[in-house]
């Protein structure tokens, strides 16, 4: 039986909970929302992620990638990031998939399910 976790694109209505998660993870020295800076307009961040998913105007040290919200029954529990190619640094340290689970949702199997679904997204190129 599969759990009800789904990976999906971040949406405008995710702003408050996603930014709160980003700030909580900053205390752990981890970046929850890749490319997000405090005060950045949320819609701008979403548009930037879409450009990166499509490989448009990538910074020189970035690769085509996507970041997906991990949701269970309408609640954000974490996120996955999937890189569709690797640069030298990613080949040594970062890899194709990264993921995070919010502290209050850990130890419930969500990380395993996020990873399983992210691996399925990787070959598709996020399209």
Secondary structure, DSSP 8 states (H G I E B T S, - for coil): ---SEEEEE--GGGHHHHHHHHHHHHTTT--SSTT--TT--HHHHHHHHHHHHHT-S--TT--SEEEEEEEETTEEEEEEEEESS--HHIIIII-SEEEEE-GGG-SSSHHHHHHHHHHHHHTTTT-
